[in-house]
Amino acid sequence: MTSKLQEGILVGCGNPLLDISAPVPLQFLEGYGMNVDDAILAEERHMPIYRELVDGYQAEYLAGGSVQNSLRIAQWILRQPNVAVFFGCVGQDDYADILREKARAAGVDAHYQVSPDTPTGTCAVLITGTHRSLCANLAAANKFTIDHLEQPANKALIDNAQYYYISGFFLTVNPPSIMRVAATANAKQRPFLMNLSAPFISQYFMEPLMAVMPYVDIIFGNEAEAHAFATAQGWPADADLREIGKRLVALPKINSERPRIAILTQGCDPVLLIQHDKVQEFPVTRLAVHEIVDTNGAGDAFVGGFLSQYVQGKSLDVCIRCGNYAAGHIIKNPGCTYSGEPEFN
Ligand code: 26A
């Protein structure tokens, strides 16, 4: 670690979820109409999944929620607690206590809103070989309200931060809160970072996504999410990832003095960094199949590694290399968890 960073320099908002993860046969996914490497919101027909995983499979409980994962990873690499502040809504139950403890142990300064009558959100993580499929039952996470951000202590935390990160997933919960944070970032000329998060966000939440896009300085996504965005925009069906990236950075931006950057991941293929009409590639170290425990949280870890360097003012090159390091590490561990000391300098 380098010099000491300002506490709370990074603020994130998202859905605090407890992951219930288990290896399952492919038929399990098919039975629920789910696809590998997808992420969806639970509908009524998915509700039995959670019980079924716990009763019938080797289920593990792991701290989850996309933004919270990224912040935990950033903290792990930074080795200085409370650099990252997290807002999200939980219930008043044991799951909330687990999430609170995991955040604290990782060094994330979580300020949860509490919805006393709603259970803490969960996410079923269905592992099939080297793939995973996510089904989130947001429950209390969906009860987040903007009042939480307007409480004086929380407002001060937002004003005090220098970097802001919110997932596309949070568009399903509370777009006004996202616009609120984005507006603060813009007024103070501080970077606002966002993630496309999942194909369904572009399919069903394009309107709030496009409302916030002018504020987004850095947009993250993987290839499936980028293609879903392109399709929803009606961009040419043969546009490849490079072309989609160039179009993403060219979308209207409020602060035109800081052009948007797109960072697109594609599994073990190179990460693309798109600035203006320039595309750079960053290679990914391919893991052997026997090294892969599960890919759950790989994208979140990539962002976490990136953020850990970005808040130190490091070059994009270093940020992306750290993202790749972090993703590679958590793929070798269950869920979005790490083991031992980080080995990135
Ligand atoms: C709104 N949705 C669907 C979600 C999520 C989510 N986090 C926030 N909102 N669906 C899955 N996740 C989290 O993503 C991580 C893996 O990238 C899971 O909890 C999992 O930890």
Residues whose N, C-alpha, C, O or C-beta is under 5 A from the ligand:
A	BS01	26A	N15 L17 D19 A39 I40 L41 A63 G64 G65 S66 C123 L134 A136 F169 T172 N296 G297 D300
